Structure formats: structure tokens, C-alpha cells
Amino acid sequence: MNGQSEGDALSDWLEGEFVDIDGSYMSEAQLRTQARARNTAKRVAKLRARYKAAKAARVGEIIECAFCGRRIIKTTYHKAFCSNGKTRKGAGGNCKDRYWNTVDEVRRERAVFFN
């Protein structure tokens, strides 16, 4: 508990201050932001791995959509997504744009701003 009494830790917690692993104080919002960034980095790594696997697959093989993971048959050499907004309009529709809005940092910020 890094040399802090239980009462002090409780009062810090009630005031909204938390001690990070390295002993520095962070607010609850800062901790949430840090956790969100870690989760985003993991998700982006997973999406990029799916994209790379889909691009490396040969035409006619079964691939996973780079964004949603739906299994599809690769019909052309450049296919990596199950939809681009034209073929699957229902819930979730445009995997290609959603992928690039998640992976590209500039597009991610813009997508968050407009949503």
C-alpha cells in the first residue's frame, strides 16, 4: 500500500484521487482515460492482425472480416472486409469505414468528435 495508512487511502478515494502502480496520484477520469487507451491499443493490434491475415490469404479462402470477424470467402485479391456500406446495410453496416476510423488515430479522433 506504498506507506499510506488505510484511512488516508480511503480519504483519497473519497476525494476522487487514486494511486497508480508507480505511486503517482491520478484522478478517476485520468485512470479511465489511461485504461481506455490501453484497451484501444489492444483492439487496434487485434484488428491490424486480422487485416494482415485477410490480405495475405489467397482468393477463394475463408477469411475473417478485418473489423467484425465475420467469416467470408475472399472473392477478390483486395477483399478484407465483409461490407463497405453498400452490401450489408443493416445493423453495423460499414466495416471498412469502421475499421479505418478505429485504426487510424486522426480518423479515430474525428469519428469520436462527430459521434
N, C-alpha and C positions, 0 to 999 in steps of 0.2 A: 504494500500500500504506500510505497515511497515516502515513509516517515511522517505521514499525516494521520492525525487521530481520526477515529470513526466519526466523531461529532463534527470535525472540520470538513471531512469529506461529505457528510450529509448536508451541511450548510452550503457548501459549494454546489452540490447537486440541486438543492432547492433554489439557489440563485441562478441556476442555468449554466454553471461553469463545470466543465468536466476535465479530468486529467487524461491526457493522451498517453500512449505507451512510453514515449520518451520523457514524460514528466511535465510537458508544457500544458498550459491551460487552454482549453478551447470551448467555445460556446456550443450549444446543441446544434445550431444552424451550421456552424463550421464542421462539426462532426458529420452531419448529414451530407453536406457538400462533398466532404472527403470520401465518404462511403459511396456516394453516387458516382464519383469519378472512378473509383476502383471497379465498381460494377460495370460502368461503361467501358472501361479498358478491357475487362474480361469479355464482355459481349462483342466488342469490335474485333478482338483477336479470334473469337469463335466464328464470326461472320466472315472475316478475311480467309480463314482456313477453309470454310465451305466454298467460298468463291474460287479460291485457288484449285480446290479439288474438282469443282464443276468445270472450270476452264481446261483442266488437264485431261478430263475424260474424253473419250472418243465419241463420235456421233453414233447413236444407237444404244449407248449405255444408259443405265438408270442412274440419275444424279439427284442430289437434294438441292432444292431451291436455296440459293445463297442467303436469302433472308429468312424465310419461314420454315425451311426444312422439309417442305412437301416433296415427295418423291415423284420425279417426272422423267420421261425419256428425252434424252438430248437429241433434238431433231436437226440442229444446225451446229456448225463449229463454234459459234459465238453465244449459244444459249447457256445462261447461268441462272436464270430466274424463271419462276412458273408464270409470271404475268408482268405486263408493263402498263396495266391500266386499261388495255383495250380488250383483253381476252377474259379477264376474271373481274368483273365489276363489283361483285358482291362485297361482303364484309372483308375488309383488309386489302382489297383490290390491287394496288400497285406496288409489288415487291421490289421492283427495280429502283424506283424513286426512294422508297423507304430505306433500302439498303444504302444508297449513296448519301441520304440525309443522316444516316447513323454513322457511317464510316468516315466521311469527310468532315473534319472539325468545323470548317467555315459553314458548310451546309447544315450541320447539326445545330449550330448557334442560330442560324436563320430560321430553321424549322421550328425550334423552340420559341423563338420570338413571334412567329406568325401563328402558332397553335395555341 
